[in-house]
Amino acid sequence: MNSLSSTNMGIARVVAVSTVAFLALGITACTAGATEEASSSSGPTVALGEDPSQDAVGLYTDRDTAVAAAVDALPEFIEKALKQTGVPGAAVAVVSKGEVVFEKGYGVRDVTTDEPVDIDTVFQIASLSKPLSSSIVAKAITEDAELSWEDPVVEYLPGFALQDPYVTAHAKIADFFSHRTGIPTGGGDDLEDVGFDVDYIMAHMDQIPLASFRDTYQYSNFGLTVGGEAVAASRGQTWDQTAHELLFEPLGMTSTTTLHDDYLAADDRAAMHARTGEGVYEQLFDRDADAEAPAGGVASTAGDIAKWMNMVLGDGEVDGAEFIDPLVLAKTYSAHSITGGDAKNLASRTSHYGFGINVGATVTGRVNINHSGAFGWGSATNATMIPDLDLGIVVLTNGAPSGVPEAIVSEFLDLVQFGEETRPWLEMWPVVFAKFSDPAGDLVGEEPPAGAAAAGPAGDYVGTYTSPYFGSFIVTEENGSLTGALGPEGGYTFEIDPWDGDTMSFVPTGENALPGSLSSAVFVREGDQITGVTLTYFNKFPAERQEPNGLGVFTRTG
């Protein structure tokens, strides 16, 4: 991920999945369990693996006792986390040695109804969808000897293109799932925010300026989505059909779906809650993520995610039989991209990304594979697995990103490894996520300048403007007030208000433009005519140090 210090925290909302590796919850490929222990009177016990690369610091007690004690401590900590942060509800499950040893709901599904969360409550899991999707691809590869992570996506999506013809021709499914195509963070998310579907978005990704191919890590929802859609196309199916046939149905994940309508049809579902103040969460939005289903569109229960974790921890086995080729699974959850680390500090551990999952190590040297998910409109999740211990935990919540899932997971892993908390996780993680609900736009917190120039007559701005990326932007006038319309059938609308001369203001909305957002709309006047407009919010991706990309520049055509 990129730095969390960005003043435009749109980046934080779309790459929250990577923050876990950044601070504490690293990861890597699956490893064999420890086979014996070596101890010294002058140092800690070392749990020896089958290979020196699998050695780890020993637990404070035997493994089963450590896990049982950590599980016993979970309820109190979960309740404390919800009370301290105000997050409305959570569902948590723990798997150990192939069994679900803990599964419980806490809090409420919806603050407007106070209906309780239970073990059957369905949550939108956001980017926790990504590692599920990589398992789906691994299963497809297991079934089809002709399919590989190394296949170029254009082999299955011949009409798809990126801005660089070389990248179009050579980018593999693996590249899209490890975020190394150069598609910048946020690319395509802006089109989704204004209402476009996956077909439109993929057809216009050739307009997005690319970073260096295979040389940079650029977390991309629609990059991974392209990889998933390519695999579905190889089977002549939709992504939803592929997901259900290859993973959800075989594992008995009966409450899991990639379709938003299915989520809405569930009677026992957790509503999303935006953070509107310190410890205050309100049910304001509904997030339809169908356009990016492989990357963020799954809805599920903690129990269903537990079934998937048991499969992964079992090296791809289900009920004693091979379900996914263990070599394919190991490649899926091994490191392929460098995502973080302090280049100025040699003591800083480097974090990595596999195919749809974070990969690193715990403080004790154990492989840790995990992913978080976050919707600024009101969902935060995390699943973490420690293959060496055959142990996994999933936390689903229905509040905007606040660090609660990460704090619960960090606390649990501390208790397993050390028998006590090593850091005040419930104080630390909320600080990391504090700005995830910040508004976006270049005018946030600003007032029109003193002595601002008057805007021109409203009729000057009325007309149709076009962008190769966003399509039509239509400005209309009624009783002297201007309205802008973007997206399919002009369904994304906003008022355009005077600011300073031909620079106007508008309030963007969407997953990455939370309440309080404010942006400029800079109209271009040549002589007496308005010839174009730049919608500043839509002209720059949210990552730190991103330059204007030109996608939000519109030319007047009528």
C-alpha positions as CSV (number, residue, x, y, z in Angstrom):
1,M,0.0,0.0,0.0
2,N,1.0,3.6,-0.1
3,S,1.4,5.8,2.9
4,L,-1.5,6.4,5.2
5,S,-0.5,10.0,5.7
6,S,-2.2,11.2,2.6
7,T,-4.4,14.3,3.1
8,N,-6.8,12.8,0.6
9,M,-7.9,9.7,2.5
10,G,-9.8,8.2,-0.5
11,I,-6.7,6.0,-0.8
12,A,-7.2,4.7,2.7
13,R,-10.7,3.7,2.0
14,V,-9.8,1.7,-1.1
15,V,-6.6,0.1,0.2
16,A,-7.6,-0.6,3.8
17,V,-7.0,-4.2,3.0
18,S,-3.3,-3.6,3.0
19,T,-3.0,-1.7,6.3
20,V,-2.8,-5.0,8.3
21,A,0.5,-5.9,6.8
22,F,1.7,-2.4,7.3
23,L,1.6,-2.5,11.1
24,A,1.4,-5.9,12.5
25,L,-0.3,-8.7,10.7
26,G,2.2,-9.7,7.9
27,I,2.0,-12.9,5.8
28,T,3.6,-15.5,3.4
29,A,3.1,-19.0,1.9
30,C,1.7,-21.9,3.8
31,T,4.2,-23.8,5.9
32,A,4.3,-27.1,7.7
33,G,3.8,-27.2,11.4
34,A,6.6,-27.3,13.9
35,T,8.0,-30.7,14.6
36,E,10.0,-30.2,17.7
37,E,11.3,-27.6,20.1
38,A,14.8,-26.4,21.0
39,S,15.4,-24.5,24.1
40,S,18.2,-22.7,25.9
41,S,18.5,-21.6,29.5
42,S,19.5,-18.2,28.1
43,G,16.8,-17.6,25.5
44,P,13.3,-18.5,24.4
45,T,12.2,-21.8,23.1
46,V,12.4,-22.2,19.3
47,A,9.8,-24.3,17.5
48,L,11.6,-26.2,14.8
49,G,9.9,-26.7,11.5
50,E,10.7,-29.2,8.8
51,D,13.1,-26.6,7.3
52,P,15.0,-23.7,9.0
53,S,12.8,-21.3,7.1
54,Q,9.8,-22.7,9.1
55,D,11.4,-22.3,12.6
56,A,9.6,-19.9,14.9
57,V,9.7,-18.7,18.4
58,G,7.9,-21.1,20.7
59,L,4.5,-20.2,22.2
60,Y,4.4,-19.4,25.9
61,T,2.7,-22.7,26.6
62,D,1.5,-25.7,24.6
63,R,-0.4,-24.8,21.4
64,D,-3.9,-26.2,22.5
65,T,-3.8,-24.5,25.9
66,A,-2.7,-21.2,24.3
67,V,-5.6,-21.3,21.7
68,A,-8.2,-22.3,24.3
69,A,-7.2,-19.4,26.6
70,A,-7.2,-16.9,23.8
71,V,-10.7,-18.1,22.7
72,D,-12.0,-17.8,26.3
73,A,-10.8,-14.2,26.4
74,L,-12.4,-13.2,23.1
75,P,-15.9,-12.3,24.2
76,E,-14.8,-9.7,26.7
77,F,-12.5,-8.0,24.3
78,I,-15.0,-8.0,21.5
79,E,-17.6,-6.4,23.7
80,K,-15.1,-3.8,24.9
81,A,-14.1,-3.0,21.3
82,L,-17.7,-2.3,20.3
83,K,-18.5,-0.3,23.4
84,Q,-15.3,1.8,23.1
85,T,-15.6,2.6,19.4
86,G,-19.4,2.7,18.9
87,V,-19.3,0.1,16.0
88,P,-22.9,-1.3,16.0
89,G,-22.2,-5.0,15.5
90,A,-19.8,-7.8,14.8
91,A,-19.6,-11.5,14.0
92,V,-16.5,-13.5,14.9
93,A,-15.4,-17.0,14.2
94,V,-12.2,-19.0,15.1
95,V,-11.1,-22.2,13.4
96,S,-8.5,-24.5,14.9
97,K,-7.3,-27.8,13.5
98,G,-10.1,-28.0,11.1
99,E,-12.9,-27.2,13.6
100,V,-14.9,-24.1,14.3
101,V,-14.1,-23.5,18.0
102,F,-15.7,-20.1,18.3
103,E,-18.6,-18.5,16.5
104,K,-20.8,-15.7,17.9
105,G,-22.5,-12.5,17.0
106,Y,-22.4,-9.2,19.0
107,G,-24.3,-5.9,19.0
108,V,-27.0,-5.0,16.5
109,R,-27.5,-5.5,12.7
110,D,-29.1,-2.1,12.3
111,V,-29.2,0.8,14.7
112,T,-32.6,1.8,13.5
113,T,-34.1,-1.6,14.5
114,D,-31.8,-2.9,17.2
115,E,-32.1,-6.4,15.8
116,P,-29.2,-8.5,17.2
117,V,-26.3,-9.9,15.2
118,D,-26.2,-13.7,15.3
119,I,-24.2,-16.4,13.7
120,D,-26.4,-16.3,10.6
121,T,-26.1,-12.6,10.0
122,V,-24.8,-11.7,6.5
123,F,-22.3,-8.9,6.2
124,Q,-20.8,-7.1,3.2
125,I,-17.2,-8.2,3.5
126,A,-15.7,-5.6,1.0
127,S,-12.1,-6.4,0.0
128,L,-12.1,-9.6,2.1
129,S,-13.7,-10.8,-1.2
130,K,-10.2,-10.8,-2.8
131,P,-8.7,-13.8,-1.1
132,L,-11.9,-15.7,-1.7
133,S,-11.6,-14.8,-5.4
134,S,-8.1,-16.1,-5.6
135,S,-9.2,-19.4,-4.1
136,I,-11.9,-19.5,-6.8
137,V,-9.2,-19.0,-9.5
138,A,-7.0,-21.6,-7.8
139,K,-9.9,-24.1,-8.0
140,A,-10.5,-23.2,-11.6
141,I,-6.8,-23.9,-12.4
142,T,-7.0,-27.2,-10.5
143,E,-9.9,-28.3,-12.7
144,D,-8.5,-27.0,-16.0
145,A,-5.0,-28.1,-17.0
146,E,-5.1,-25.5,-19.8
147,L,-5.7,-22.6,-17.4
148,S,-2.8,-20.9,-15.5
149,W,-2.0,-17.9,-13.4
150,E,0.5,-17.1,-16.2
151,D,-2.2,-16.7,-18.9
152,P,-2.6,-13.2,-20.4
153,V,-6.1,-11.9,-19.7
154,V,-6.6,-11.0,-23.4
155,E,-6.5,-14.7,-24.1
156,Y,-10.0,-14.8,-22.5
157,L,-11.0,-11.2,-22.9
158,P,-9.9,-10.4,-26.5
159,G,-11.6,-7.0,-26.5
160,F,-10.0,-5.8,-23.3
161,A,-7.3,-3.1,-23.4
162,L,-5.2,-0.9,-21.2
163,Q,-3.6,2.3,-22.2
164,D,-0.3,0.7,-23.1
165,P,-0.5,-1.9,-25.9
166,Y,2.4,-3.9,-24.4
167,V,0.7,-4.2,-21.0
168,T,-2.5,-5.1,-22.7
169,A,-0.8,-8.0,-24.6
170,H,1.3,-9.3,-21.8
171,A,-0.5,-8.7,-18.5
172,K,-1.3,-12.0,-16.9
173,I,-4.0,-13.1,-14.5
174,A,-1.3,-13.2,-11.9
175,D,-0.4,-9.5,-12.6
176,F,-4.0,-8.4,-12.0
177,F,-4.3,-10.4,-8.8
178,S,-1.0,-9.1,-7.4
179,H,-1.7,-5.4,-8.3
180,R,1.4,-5.0,-10.5
181,T,-0.2,-4.0,-13.8
182,G,0.3,-0.3,-13.2
183,I,-3.4,0.5,-12.9
184,P,-3.4,3.2,-10.3
185,T,-5.2,2.8,-7.0
186,G,-8.7,4.2,-7.6
187,G,-8.7,3.5,-11.4
188,G,-12.3,2.5,-12.3
189,D,-13.6,3.2,-8.8
190,D,-14.6,6.7,-9.9
191,L,-16.7,5.2,-12.7
192,E,-18.3,2.8,-10.3
193,D,-19.1,5.7,-7.9
194,V,-21.1,7.5,-10.6
195,G,-23.1,4.3,-11.4
196,F,-21.4,2.5,-14.3
197,D,-21.4,-1.3,-14.5
198,V,-18.5,-3.6,-15.0
199,D,-18.8,-3.8,-18.8
200,Y,-18.6,0.0,-19.2
201,I,-15.7,0.3,-16.7
202,M,-13.6,-2.5,-18.3
203,A,-14.3,-1.0,-21.7
204,H,-12.9,2.4,-20.6
205,M,-9.9,1.3,-18.6
206,D,-7.8,2.0,-21.7
207,Q,-8.1,5.7,-20.8
208,I,-6.4,5.3,-17.4
209,P,-2.7,6.4,-17.3
210,L,-0.6,3.5,-16.1
211,A,2.4,3.3,-13.7
212,S,5.4,1.2,-14.5
213,F,4.4,-2.4,-15.4
214,R,5.4,-5.0,-12.9
215,D,7.7,-2.4,-11.2
216,T,5.2,-0.9,-8.8
217,Y,2.5,-2.1,-6.4
218,Q,-0.8,-0.2,-7.2
219,Y,-3.7,-1.7,-5.3
220,S,-6.6,-1.8,-7.8
221,N,-10.1,-3.1,-7.3
222,F,-10.8,-3.2,-11.0
223,G,-7.5,-4.6,-11.8
224,L,-8.3,-7.7,-9.8
225,T,-11.8,-7.7,-11.1
226,V,-10.4,-8.0,-14.7
227,G,-8.4,-11.0,-13.6
228,G,-11.5,-12.6,-12.1
229,E,-13.6,-11.8,-15.2
230,A,-11.0,-13.4,-17.4
231,V,-11.2,-16.7,-15.5
232,A,-15.0,-16.6,-15.6
233,A,-14.8,-16.0,-19.4
234,S,-12.5,-19.0,-19.8
235,R,-15.4,-21.1,-18.5
236,G,-18.1,-19.4,-20.5
237,Q,-19.7,-18.2,-17.2
238,T,-20.5,-15.1,-15.2
239,W,-18.3,-14.4,-12.2
240,D,-21.2,-15.2,-9.9
241,Q,-21.7,-18.6,-11.6
242,T,-18.0,-19.4,-11.3
243,A,-17.8,-18.4,-7.7
244,H,-20.8,-20.5,-6.7
245,E,-19.8,-23.6,-8.7
246,L,-16.2,-23.7,-7.7
247,L,-16.2,-22.5,-4.1
248,F,-19.4,-21.5,-2.4
249,E,-21.5,-24.6,-3.2
250,P,-18.7,-27.2,-2.7
251,L,-17.7,-25.8,0.7
252,G,-21.3,-25.4,1.8
253,M,-21.1,-21.6,2.0
254,T,-24.9,-21.3,1.6
255,S,-25.2,-17.8,2.9
256,T,-22.4,-16.4,0.6
257,T,-23.1,-14.4,-2.6
258,T,-21.4,-12.0,-5.0
259,L,-24.8,-10.4,-6.0
260,H,-26.0,-7.3,-4.1
261,D,-29.7,-8.3,-4.7
262,D,-29.1,-11.6,-2.9
263,Y,-27.6,-9.7,0.0
264,L,-30.6,-7.4,0.2
265,A,-32.9,-10.4,0.0
266,A,-31.4,-11.9,3.2
267,D,-33.7,-11.4,6.2
268,D,-30.8,-11.7,8.6
269,R,-28.4,-9.1,7.2
270,A,-26.2,-6.4,8.7
271,A,-26.9,-2.9,7.4
272,M,-24.0,-0.6,6.7
273,H,-23.2,2.3,9.2
274,A,-21.2,5.4,8.3
275,R,-19.2,7.1,11.0
276,T,-20.6,10.6,11.5
277,G,-18.8,11.6,14.7
278,E,-16.6,10.3,17.4
279,G,-18.2,6.9,18.3
280,V,-21.3,7.8,16.3
281,Y,-22.5,5.5,13.5
282,E,-25.6,6.0,11.4
283,Q,-27.3,3.9,8.8
284,L,-27.2,6.2,5.8
285,F,-26.1,4.3,2.7
286,D,-26.5,1.1,0.7
287,R,-23.4,-0.1,-1.2
288,D,-23.9,-2.0,-4.4
289,A,-20.5,-3.5,-5.3
290,D,-21.6,-5.7,-8.1
291,A,-19.4,-3.9,-10.6
292,E,-16.3,-5.0,-8.7
293,A,-17.7,-8.4,-7.4
294,P,-14.4,-10.3,-7.5
295,A,-12.6,-7.5,-5.6
296,G,-15.3,-6.3,-3.1
297,G,-18.7,-7.6,-3.9
298,V,-19.1,-10.7,-1.6
299,A,-21.6,-10.8,1.2
300,S,-21.1,-13.7,3.7
301,T,-21.3,-14.8,7.3
302,A,-18.5,-15.5,9.8
303,G,-19.3,-19.2,9.7
304,D,-19.1,-19.4,5.9
305,I,-15.7,-17.6,5.9
306,A,-14.6,-20.1,8.6
307,K,-15.3,-23.0,6.1
308,W,-13.1,-21.3,3.5
309,M,-10.3,-20.8,6.1
310,N,-10.4,-24.4,7.1
311,M,-9.9,-25.4,3.4
312,V,-6.9,-23.1,3.0
313,L,-5.4,-24.2,6.3
314,G,-5.9,-27.8,5.2
315,D,-3.6,-27.2,2.2
316,G,-6.6,-27.4,-0.1
317,E,-8.2,-30.5,1.3
318,V,-11.9,-30.8,2.1
319,D,-13.1,-33.9,4.1
320,G,-9.8,-35.6,3.6
321,A,-9.8,-35.2,-0.2
322,E,-7.9,-32.8,-2.4
323,F,-10.1,-29.9,-3.4
324,I,-7.5,-27.4,-4.7
325,D,-4.1,-28.6,-5.8
326,P,-1.8,-27.8,-2.9
327,L,1.0,-26.5,-5.2
328,V,-1.5,-24.1,-6.9
329,L,-2.8,-23.0,-3.5
330,A,0.8,-22.4,-2.2
331,K,1.5,-20.2,-5.2
332,T,-1.7,-18.3,-4.7
333,Y,-0.9,-17.4,-1.1
334,S,2.9,-16.8,-1.5
335,A,4.5,-13.4,-1.9
336,H,4.5,-11.8,-5.3
337,S,4.6,-8.0,-4.8
338,I,6.3,-5.8,-2.2
339,T,3.7,-3.7,-0.6
340,G,5.4,-1.9,2.3
341,G,8.3,-1.3,4.6
342,D,10.4,1.6,5.7
343,A,13.1,2.1,3.2
344,K,14.9,4.4,5.6
345,N,15.0,1.8,8.4
346,L,16.8,-1.5,8.0
347,A,15.0,-2.8,11.1
348,S,11.6,-2.5,9.3
349,R,10.2,-5.7,8.0
350,T,9.0,-5.7,4.4
351,S,5.4,-6.6,3.7
352,H,4.1,-8.5,0.6
353,Y,1.1,-9.3,-1.4
354,G,0.2,-12.7,-3.0
355,F,-2.7,-13.3,-5.3
356,G,-5.5,-11.4,-3.6
357,I,-4.0,-11.6,-0.1
358,N,-1.4,-10.0,2.2
359,V,1.6,-12.2,3.0
360,G,4.1,-11.8,5.8
361,A,5.1,-13.0,9.3
362,T,4.2,-12.5,12.9
363,V,6.6,-11.2,15.5
364,T,7.4,-14.9,16.4
365,G,8.3,-15.6,12.8
366,R,5.2,-17.5,11.8
367,V,3.7,-17.2,8.4
368,N,0.6,-15.0,8.5
369,I,-1.9,-14.6,5.6
370,N,-4.6,-12.1,5.9
371,H,-6.8,-9.5,4.3
372,S,-9.0,-6.7,5.5
373,G,-12.0,-5.1,3.8
374,A,-13.4,-1.7,4.2
375,F,-16.3,0.4,2.8
376,G,-16.3,4.0,4.0
377,W,-20.1,3.8,3.8
378,G,-20.1,1.3,6.6
379,S,-18.3,-2.1,6.6
380,A,-15.0,-3.3,8.0
381,T,-13.7,-6.9,8.1
382,N,-10.6,-9.0,8.5
383,A,-9.6,-12.6,8.2
384,T,-6.2,-13.9,9.3
385,M,-4.7,-17.4,9.2
386,I,-1.5,-18.8,10.8
387,P,-0.8,-22.0,8.8
388,D,1.9,-23.1,11.2
389,L,-0.6,-23.2,14.0
390,D,-3.5,-24.4,11.8
391,L,-5.4,-21.4,13.2
392,G,-7.6,-18.7,11.7
393,I,-9.9,-15.9,12.9
394,V,-12.4,-13.8,11.0
395,V,-14.1,-10.6,12.2
396,L,-17.0,-9.0,10.3
397,T,-18.4,-5.6,11.4
398,N,-21.1,-3.3,10.1
399,G,-19.5,0.0,10.9
400,A,-17.2,2.2,8.8
401,P,-13.5,1.4,9.1
402,S,-12.4,2.0,12.7
403,G,-9.7,-0.7,13.3
404,V,-12.0,-2.9,15.3
405,P,-11.5,-6.1,13.2
406,E,-7.7,-5.5,13.2
407,A,-7.6,-4.8,17.0
408,I,-9.6,-8.0,17.8
409,V,-7.3,-10.1,15.5
410,S,-4.1,-8.5,16.9
411,E,-5.3,-9.1,20.5
412,F,-6.2,-12.7,19.7
413,L,-2.8,-13.5,18.1
414,D,-1.0,-11.9,21.1
415,L,-2.9,-14.0,23.5
416,V,-2.1,-17.2,21.5
417,Q,1.6,-16.4,21.1
418,F,2.4,-14.7,24.4
419,G,-0.5,-15.1,26.8
420,E,-0.8,-11.4,27.1
421,E,-1.3,-8.2,25.1
422,T,2.0,-6.7,23.7
423,R,0.5,-3.4,22.5
424,P,-2.7,-1.5,23.3
425,W,-4.3,-2.6,20.0
426,L,-7.7,-1.0,20.8
427,E,-5.9,2.3,21.2
428,M,-3.6,1.9,18.2
429,W,-5.8,0.6,15.4
430,P,-8.5,3.3,15.7
431,V,-5.8,5.9,15.3
432,V,-4.7,4.3,12.1
433,F,-8.2,4.3,10.7
434,A,-9.2,7.7,12.2
435,K,-9.2,9.5,8.8
436,F,-10.9,6.8,6.9
437,S,-14.2,8.7,7.1
438,D,-12.7,12.0,6.1
439,P,-14.4,14.0,3.3
440,A,-12.6,14.4,-0.1
441,G,-12.1,17.2,-2.5
442,D,-9.9,20.2,-3.0
443,L,-12.3,22.6,-1.3
444,V,-13.0,20.7,1.9
445,G,-13.0,23.0,4.9
446,E,-12.7,26.1,2.6
447,E,-14.9,29.1,2.1
448,P,-15.3,31.2,-1.1
449,P,-12.4,33.7,-1.2
450,A,-13.1,37.2,0.1
451,G,-14.0,39.4,-2.8
452,A,-14.7,36.4,-5.0
453,A,-15.7,37.3,-8.6
454,A,-19.3,36.8,-9.7
455,A,-20.1,33.9,-11.9
456,G,-21.4,34.5,-15.4
457,P,-25.0,34.2,-16.3
458,A,-26.3,30.6,-15.5
459,G,-27.0,30.1,-19.2
460,D,-23.3,30.4,-20.0
461,Y,-22.6,27.1,-18.4
462,V,-25.7,25.1,-19.6
463,G,-24.8,22.4,-22.1
464,T,-23.3,19.0,-22.8
465,Y,-19.7,18.3,-22.0
466,T,-17.9,15.0,-22.8
467,S,-14.9,13.0,-21.6
468,P,-13.6,9.9,-23.2
469,Y,-13.6,8.2,-19.8
470,F,-16.7,9.5,-18.0
471,G,-18.8,10.1,-21.1
472,S,-21.4,12.9,-21.0
473,F,-21.6,15.6,-18.3
474,I,-24.8,17.6,-18.7
475,V,-25.4,20.9,-17.0
476,T,-28.9,22.2,-16.7
477,E,-30.4,25.3,-15.2
478,E,-33.7,25.9,-13.3
479,N,-34.6,29.2,-11.6
480,G,-31.0,30.4,-11.9
481,S,-29.5,27.2,-10.2
482,L,-27.2,24.8,-12.0
483,T,-27.3,21.1,-11.8
484,G,-24.7,18.6,-13.2
485,A,-25.4,15.1,-14.2
486,L,-23.0,12.2,-14.9
487,G,-23.2,8.5,-15.3
488,P,-25.8,6.2,-16.9
489,E,-28.9,8.2,-17.9
490,G,-27.5,11.1,-16.0
491,G,-28.3,9.4,-12.7
492,Y,-25.4,10.9,-10.7
493,T,-26.4,14.5,-10.0
494,F,-25.2,17.4,-7.9
495,E,-25.8,21.1,-7.5
496,I,-23.2,23.5,-9.0
497,D,-22.8,26.5,-6.8
498,P,-20.9,29.8,-7.3
499,W,-17.4,30.0,-5.8
500,D,-15.1,32.4,-7.6
501,G,-15.9,33.6,-11.1
502,D,-16.0,30.6,-13.5
503,T,-14.7,28.3,-10.7
504,M,-17.8,26.7,-9.2
505,S,-18.2,24.2,-6.4
506,F,-20.0,20.9,-6.1
507,V,-20.5,18.1,-3.5
508,P,-19.2,14.7,-4.8
509,T,-20.8,11.6,-3.3
510,G,-19.9,7.9,-3.3
511,E,-17.8,5.4,-1.5
512,N,-14.7,7.6,-1.8
513,A,-16.5,11.0,-1.2
514,L,-18.0,10.8,2.2
515,P,-20.2,13.4,3.9
516,G,-18.5,16.8,4.0
517,S,-16.8,16.4,0.6
518,L,-16.4,19.5,-1.6
519,S,-14.7,20.0,-4.9
520,S,-14.2,22.7,-7.5
521,A,-15.6,22.6,-11.0
522,V,-13.4,24.9,-13.1
523,F,-15.1,26.1,-16.2
524,V,-13.0,27.3,-19.1
525,R,-14.0,30.5,-20.8
526,E,-12.7,31.5,-24.2
527,G,-14.0,34.9,-25.1
528,D,-17.7,34.9,-24.3
529,Q,-18.0,31.2,-24.5
530,I,-17.6,28.4,-22.0
531,T,-15.7,25.6,-23.8
532,G,-15.0,23.1,-21.2
533,V,-14.8,22.2,-17.5
534,T,-12.6,20.3,-15.1
535,L,-14.3,18.4,-12.3
536,T,-11.3,18.5,-9.9
537,Y,-12.5,15.6,-7.7
538,F,-12.7,13.3,-10.8
539,N,-9.4,14.5,-12.2
540,K,-7.1,12.9,-9.7
541,F,-6.8,9.4,-8.2
542,P,-6.9,9.4,-4.4
543,A,-3.4,8.0,-3.7
544,E,-0.8,10.2,-2.1
545,R,1.3,12.3,-4.6
546,Q,-0.9,11.5,-7.5
547,E,-0.9,14.1,-10.3
548,P,-4.0,15.2,-12.2
549,N,-4.8,12.4,-14.6
550,G,-6.8,14.4,-17.2
551,L,-9.8,12.0,-16.9
552,G,-12.0,14.7,-15.3
553,V,-11.4,17.2,-18.1
554,F,-14.6,17.6,-20.2
555,T,-14.9,19.4,-23.5
556,R,-18.1,21.2,-24.4
557,T,-19.9,19.6,-27.3
558,G,-23.4,21.1,-27.2
